[in-house]
């Protein structure tokens, strides 16, 4: 196929893509979008653009083979890019609209009630108390029915006022997005296993030294180790 015929074929496909894009623009302006219709228009647009892209590649290939056509090739390429950008814009807008439509169809049952009052153990920042605190708070953390913004409020309520733990939690704005960050920092600061091991070993050695004279060192050491392992 010569260049003239290739351009004629491309021109027809460009018109088809433009008409398809115009239909999409018109549909997206509606207050209520027909989900089935917009999905069909998206499929049609993609099919037409893929054929246009193949025709464009044929034209570009022919132009490259012809001598003294560098300027025409550049102009043609820029023109082709405008169609590509239009296609991507329409396709992206459809995806976004479809996503919004799907979300809007999900039953919206926001939590209008006040958070239930739970007797939560307050955590002040002592690493030795973190395991018992977290074993209690983890029930809230793992509950998928509680939104993260509510979990963040529970977390704020679970730390002692003016404590190291409270200062850390309050360094994050109380939003849903910040809840997992606050939890990660709380665990990193107070719940690291290596930190707990160091503290328990230090305390156990202190007890051993204090009780060595009374002969209770061995029993105290064993009881403390058992308690730590079970926690």
C-alpha positions in Angstrom: 0.0 0.0 0.0 1.4 3.4 -1.0 1.7 6.4 1.3 -1.5 8.1 -0.1 -3.6 5.0 0.5 -2.1 4.6 4.0 -3.0 8.2 4.9 -6.5 7.7 3.6 -7.0 4.7 5.8 -5.6 6.6 8.8 -7.9 9.5 8.1 -11.0 7.3 8.3 -9.8 5.8 11.6 -9.0 9.2 13.0 -12.5 10.3 12.3 -13.9 7.1 13.9 -11.8 7.7 17.1 -12.8 11.4 17.2 -16.5 10.5 17.0 -16.1 7.8 19.6 -14.4 10.3 21.9 -17.1 12.8 21.4 -19.8 10.2 22.4 -17.8 9.6 25.6 -17.5 13.3 26.4 -21.3 13.6 26.0 -22.0 10.6 28.2 -19.7 11.7 30.9 -21.5 15.1 31.2 -24.7 13.3 32.4 -25.4 13.5 36.1 -26.2 9.8 36.0 -23.9 7.6 33.9 -25.2 4.5 32.3 -22.6 2.0 33.5 -23.2 -0.5 30.7 -23.2 2.1 28.0 -20.0 3.8 29.1 -18.3 0.4 29.4 -19.3 -0.4 25.8 -18.1 3.0 24.6 -14.7 2.4 26.3 -14.3 -1.0 24.5 -15.3 0.6 21.1 -12.8 3.5 21.7 -10.0 1.1 22.5 -10.7 -1.1 19.4 -10.7 1.9 17.0 -7.6 3.4 18.5 -5.6 0.2 18.2 -6.5 0.1 14.5 -5.5 3.7 14.2 -2.2 3.0 15.9 -1.5 0.2 13.4 -2.3 2.6 10.5 -0.1 5.3 12.0 2.8 2.9 12.3 2.4 2.0 8.6 2.5 5.7 7.6 5.5 6.4 9.9 7.4 3.5 8.4 6.8 4.6 4.9 7.8 8.2 5.7 11.1 6.9 7.2 11.9 5.0 4.0 11.4 8.0 1.8 14.2 10.5 1.3 14.0 14.1 2.3 10.9 13.5 4.5 12.4 14.3 7.9 10.4 17.4 8.4 7.1 15.8 7.3 7.8 12.8 9.6 8.3 15.1 12.6 5.1 17.0 11.8 3.2 13.8 11.3 4.5 12.3 14.5 3.4 15.4 16.6 0.0 15.2 15.0 -0.3 11.5 15.8 0.7 12.2 19.4 -2.3 14.5 19.8 -4.6 11.6 19.0 -2.8 9.4 21.4 -3.1 12.0 24.2 -6.9 12.4 23.5 -7.3 8.6 23.6 -5.5 8.3 26.9 -7.4 11.2 28.5 -10.8 9.7 27.5 -9.8 6.2 28.6 -8.6 7.4 32.0 -11.7 9.5 32.6 -13.9 6.5 31.9 -11.9 4.4 34.4 -12.3 7.1 37.0 -16.0 7.4 36.4 -16.6 3.7 36.5 -14.7 3.6 39.8 -16.8 6.4 41.2 -20.0 4.6 40.0 -19.0 1.3 41.6 -18.2 3.0 44.9 -21.5 5.0 44.9 -23.4 1.7 44.5 -21.9 0.2 47.6 -24.4 0.6 50.5 -23.2 3.5 52.5 -23.5 2.7 56.2 -21.4 5.3 58.0 -20.9 4.9 61.7 -23.2 7.6 63.1 -23.0 6.4 66.7 -20.6 7.4 69.3 -17.6 5.2 69.9 -18.4 2.6 72.6 -16.6 3.2 75.9 -14.0 0.5 76.4 -11.9 0.1 79.5 -8.5 0.1 77.9 -5.3 -0.3 79.8 -3.3 2.9 79.6 0.2 2.6 78.1 2.7 5.2 79.2 5.8 4.1 77.3 7.4 1.4 79.5 8.5 -1.3 77.1 7.9 -4.0 79.8 4.2 -3.1 79.7 3.9 -3.1 75.9 3.1 -6.8 75.4 0.2 -6.7 77.9 -1.1 -3.4 76.4 -0.9 -4.7 72.8 -2.5 -8.0 73.6 -5.5 -5.9 74.7 -5.5 -3.3 72.0 -4.9 -5.8 69.2 -8.5 -6.8 69.4 -9.4 -3.3 68.2 -6.5 -3.3 65.7 -7.6 -6.5 64.0 -11.3 -5.6 63.9 -12.1 -5.0 60.2 -15.5 -3.4 61.1 -13.9 -0.5 62.8 -12.7 2.3 60.5 -9.1 3.5 60.9 -10.1 6.9 62.0 -12.0 5.3 64.9 -9.0 3.1 65.7 -6.9 6.2 65.8 -9.2 7.7 68.5 -9.0 4.5 70.5 -5.2 4.6 70.3 -5.1 8.2 71.6 -7.4 7.2 74.4 -5.2 4.2 75.3 -2.0 6.1 76.2 -1.3 7.9 79.5 -1.6 11.7 79.4 1.7 13.5 79.1 3.6 10.2 78.6 6.2 9.3 76.1 3.7 7.1 74.3 1.2 10.0 74.1 3.8 12.4 72.7 4.6 9.9 70.0 1.0 9.2 69.0 0.0 12.9 69.0 2.9 13.7 66.7 0.6 12.2 64.0 -2.5 14.1 62.9 -5.5 12.0 64.0 -6.5 10.7 60.5 -7.3 7.3 59.1 -4.2 7.4 56.9 -1.9 8.1 59.9 -3.3 5.3 62.0 -1.0 2.5 60.6 2.0 4.8 60.7 1.3 5.6 64.4 1.0 1.9 65.2 4.2 1.1 63.4 6.1 3.8 65.3 4.7 2.7 68.6 5.9 -0.9 68.0 9.3 0.3 66.8 9.8 2.5 69.8 8.4 0.4 72.6 7.7 -3.1 71.4 11.0 -4.3 69.8 11.9 -7.8 70.9 15.6 -7.0 71.2 14.8 -4.0 73.5 12.6 -6.2 75.7 15.2 -8.8 76.0 17.8 -6.3 77.1 15.5 -4.8 79.7 14.4 -8.2 81.1 18.0 -9.5 81.3 19.1 -6.3 83.1 16.2 -6.6 85.6 16.7 -10.3 86.2 20.4 -9.7 86.9 19.5 -7.0 89.3 17.2 -9.3 91.2 19.8 -12.1 91.2 22.3 -9.7 92.8 19.8 -8.5 95.4 18.5 -11.9 96.4 21.8 -13.8 96.3 22.4 -13.4 100.0 18.9 -14.8 100.9 19.3 -17.8 98.7 16.2 -17.0 96.7 18.1 -16.0 93.5 17.6 -19.2 91.6 13.9 -19.5 92.2 13.3 -15.8 91.4 15.3 -16.0 88.2 13.4 -19.1 87.1 10.0 -17.5 87.9 10.8 -14.3 86.1 12.1 -16.1 83.0 8.9 -18.2 82.9 6.7 -15.1 83.2 8.6 -13.4 80.4 8.4 -16.4 78.1 4.6 -16.7 78.6 4.1 -13.1 77.9 
